[in-house]
C-alpha cells in the first residue's frame, strides 16, 4: 500500500515541500506520496487525530502550527522541546513523535557552504523569531559558544537568550549596535522577513563594516540574493541564501520517515528549477 506523507499549515499553497519530496520519492522508487494539507488552527487537534487514524507515516508542520502541535503529539525530541517548535512528525511504533529539523538543516547547509567546524566563531543572529530560535539553540547544542542576538525589539532578544538551556556567551543588542559592531563577527545570520517581497530593496542593517572574511547567511531563498546578501558580497564576504536550509531540513525529515538518505543535490536542483519556473 502506498505510504502517505505530507505537510500541514495555514496557508499551504505556497509550500515547496510537495515538489521536493514527491520528486525524490519518485527518483528513489519509494511507493509513497507527499500531500499538502490546509489545516486551520481550530481544526489542528482533529487533523492530528486524523493523521493517526488514516496511518500517515510522517508529516511536516509549518506556520502557524509549529508550537501549537506540541501538546497534541505522543512524544517530542528534547531539542524540539527546548526550541518550543516542531516542524517534522514521525510515526514511531504507532506514536507521533515531533522533531525540529530547521536548526539542524541550517547547520548542515552551513557546513556544506562554509566549513565543518565553526564552534570557535563569533556569530550574530539578526532577528528573534521562531527561525532565529531554532538556529540559535542548534548552534549552542553543537558547542558554538559565542552567539549574539540582534533585534528591533531588544526585549525579545533578551528573552530568547534568557530561555536557552545551554552554557553560552551571548548578549542581546539593538539593530544599531549590531550594525556598528558588525566587524566583530565572523558568522552573520539574517532570519527576518526583510528582503522578501514587497521589501526586496531593504536590509535589516547595513553591512558597510562587515569583514571580507566573514560568512553571511540569509534564510530567505526568494529572491535568491537579497539586498542584505548583495551588501555582503560587495564587501567580499562569502554568502549563502536560505535554499540550503530548506533542502537540508527537508532531507533530514525525509530520512527520518523513510530510513533512506535522499540525494540532497537533486533535491536542491528540483527546488531551483521550480523557483525559476514559478517565481513569486
Buried (B, 14 or more C-beta within 10 A) or exposed (E): EEBBBBBBBBEBEEBBBBBBBBBBBEEBEBEBBBBBBBBEEEBBEEBBEEBEEEEBBBBBBBEBBBEBBBEBBBBBBEBBBBBBBBBBBBBEEEEBBBBBBBBBBBBBBBBBBBEEEBEEBBBBBBBBEBBBBBBBBBBBBBEBBBBBBBBBEBEBBBBBBEEBEBEBEBEBBBBEBBBBBBEBBBBBBBBBBBBBEEBBEEBBBBBEEBBEEBBBBBBBBBBBBBBBBBBBBEBEBBBBBBBBBBBBBBBBBBEBBBEEEBBBEBBBEBBBEBBEEEEE
